[in-house]
């Protein structure tokens, strides 16, 4: 039996506009400003913690943005507004529903392996009605390490036991090289137009 795991951001879902606009909208709502330096402060603090899988990357980013803006604001409100704005902008990539339909015959378990905070990433799947399509969702914060670290893939394999594992993703280093180093098969699917290798049917056959 082969389990098939999908990356989330950039593979299953994307945003309907550049992420910089999503972040700027949250800054404007909570901090009354769109100064690019505010968003840059958020981004730097957020990714420092996310890459290291350290606690509360969203709160850290919010506090950095608030400090840069020089206003009195609640970090929790900033995070809530950003989550609301991000979820509203999240859309399923072209080809994903057809591909999941083709794979939904019960012969293989399906999972998601994503770098990110578990609650946030699972909420994103809920926002686009995809969570019920998968038997397991594993994030870097669940595993205590981020792709391409082998711990993420080991944790995913424990959650979704199978004889073989295949990773489908858009990031060469994190998804493809990480999966192959862990002994998995890997399929790169980013052609700039949606999730397909020729077509959803072609990718389903390949899997």
Secondary structure, DSSP 4 states (H G I P E B T S, - for coil): -EEEEE-TBTTTEEESS-HHHHHHHHHHHHHS---HHHHHHHHHHHHHHHHHT-S-HHHHHHHHHHHHHT----HHHHHHHHHHHHHHHEEEPTTHHHHHHHH-SSSS-EEEEESS-HHHHHHHHHHTT-GGG-SEEEEHHHHTS-TTSHHHHHHHHHHS--SEEEEEES-IIIIIIHHHHTT-EEEE-B-SSSB-SSSHHHHHHH-
